[in-house]
């Protein structure tokens, strides 16, 4: 008994049936326009900041590859390297956190105040934490980071507050 290939008409009917039963595409214009402002803001911030911090990482690798003295020479430049690497790493991680926050807002039923507070805190932390490291590394005073490092504790507190708001109001 040989299996016959389905006719063109039968294949068309199967494809139409599959299209009717397939789940809706979530990237439709209607789905995008129904996203909350926080979702759009955090997706945009997350992807753009990820782009910026990956570019920073590539630039740091380039300075390492081309043996740029300002970046590589031992001594005071150790602080430059450490602060810039920390800025790159924290910026990349916070970018991914923003994308995860945006993606999870649909599933979380956060009260408006918690969503707004968490959104503002995560946005500020994404700018302040890596910004503090980077500014502290660009303008050093001997082996000490520059004044920009004062942004770091403020950003860390805002990050903790934003995460706390989401954790506290998850599952309510």
Secondary structure as GFF3:
##gff-version 3
##sequence-region A 1 172
A	DSSP	alpha_helix	8	21	.	.	.	ID=ss1
A	DSSP	alpha_helix	29	33	.	.	.	ID=ss2
A	DSSP	alpha_helix	37	65	.	.	.	ID=ss3
A	DSSP	alpha_helix	69	72	.	.	.	ID=ss4
A	DSSP	alpha_helix	77	104	.	.	.	ID=ss5
A	DSSP	alpha_helix	112	138	.	.	.	ID=ss6
A	DSSP	three_ten_helix	147	149	.	.	.	ID=ss7
A	DSSP	alpha_helix	150	169	.	.	.	ID=ss8
###
